[in-house]
């Protein structure tokens, strides 16, 4: 039970850091002792399950907001999963834009730049489709979309 309590406490710590940051999943209630953390329901679908038509519906302001949320979260000490970069940790709704889920407190001491790239790479292979739509000149410095092997 000790590991479960510690893992839940880390999830709570991350949720508190991300509290009230639009574009990050929001913690509602939690108990480390009971190993429970409850987050707000997120409307939409995972980025990895989006069709080409869905991807084309993303607005430039939503795309820009995604990068801003990642940047803000990194500055707050939030870390994004370097192992799960297939688009399943990013939700998208046409009404609310992108919401990043399953983030945690940066206990691994990655550099901000490494962590920022992990956040950007959370888009998974859909990043390539987004680059085609929005053009790499707008986001290349952030996503390194010219380096397809990064995804």
N, C-alpha and C positions, 0 to 999 in steps of 0.2 A: 504494500500500500504506500510505502514511503516514496517510491519513484513516481507513482501516479499523483500523489499530493504535490510533489515538486514540479512535475510536468504541468499540472493544472495551475500551480502558482505562477509559473512562467507564462502560461497563456493569459492569465489574469493580468500580470504585469504588462504584457504587450497590449492587451485590450485597453488598459488604463492610459498607456502612452498614446494610443490611437483614438482615444475618446474625443468625439466632436470634430474629427477630421473627415470631412466629406470625401468619399472615395475609398475609405477603409471600412471594413466590417466593424460594427459597433457592439461592444459588450453591453449586456443588459443586467445580468445577475451572475453571481459566481460564488462558489464555496470550494476552497482548496481542500478542506477536510473531507468534503463529500465528493471530491474529484469531479466537479461540475462547473462548466462555464457556458452560459447561454448568450448567444449573439442574436441580433436582429435578423429577421428573415430578409434575404436580398432577392428582389424581383429580377428576373432576366434569365440569362443562360450563360454557361461558361463560354469563354472565348474559343476554346478548342472545338466546341460544337456548333459554331456559327457557320452559316452558309456564305457563299460569295455575295449573295444579295444582302444578307445581314451585315456583312463587313462594309459593303458599299453605303449602308445607311448611317455609318458613323460620321459625325460632323467634325470639322477641324477643331472646333472649340472643345469637343469631348476628347479628342486625341491630345490636345494641348493640356487639358486638365489632368489626363492620366499621368503625363510626365511631371506635372507640378505636384501631384499627390505623392508620387514616388520620391521626388526630391525632398519634399517637406517631411515625409516619414523617415527618410534616411537621416535627416538633420535632427530628428527627435529620438534617434537611437533604435529605430525599428529596423528589423532585418527581414529580407525576403528569402524564400526558400531557394537555395542554389541547386537542389536536387530535383525539384518538381517544376520544370520549365516547359510544360507542354500546353499551357493555356487553361489548365483546370483550376488555377488559383486566382483567376480574374473573371469576374462576372460582368456582363454587359446588358444594359437595358436602354432602349431608345429614349426613354423618359429621363433616366438618371445618369446615363453614361457608364463609365467603368467603376467597379468596386473591387479592390484587392482583398483577398481573404487569406487566412492561414499564415499570417505574419507573426513574428516573435521579436523579443528583445534581443539586441545584438550582444549575445554572450560570447560569440566566437571571435570577436575582435577583428572582423574583416575590415578592410579599408572602406571609407565611404564610397569611393569609386567602384570597388568590387560589388558592394551591396547595391549601389544604384543600378549597375548593369544587371544584377540578379532581378531587381524589380522590373526593369525594362524587358528582360528576357522572359518574364512571366507570361508575356503574350504568346510565347511558343512560336510555332511555325506560322501562325497568323500574322506575325510581324512582317513577313515577306509580302503577304497580300496587302497589308496596310501601307508598306513602303511603295508598292506599285500605285496605290490610289492617291496617297498624299505626296508622293515624290520624296526622294531621299534628301533633297536639298533642305527640306524643312527640319528633318529629324536625324540626319546622318551623324551629326556630332554627338548625339545622345545614344542612339541605338547601334551605331556602327553597322547599319543595315547593308552597307556595301560588302561586309564580310559575312556572307550567307552561312559559312561554316560555324559561326558563333551560335547558330540556332540549331 
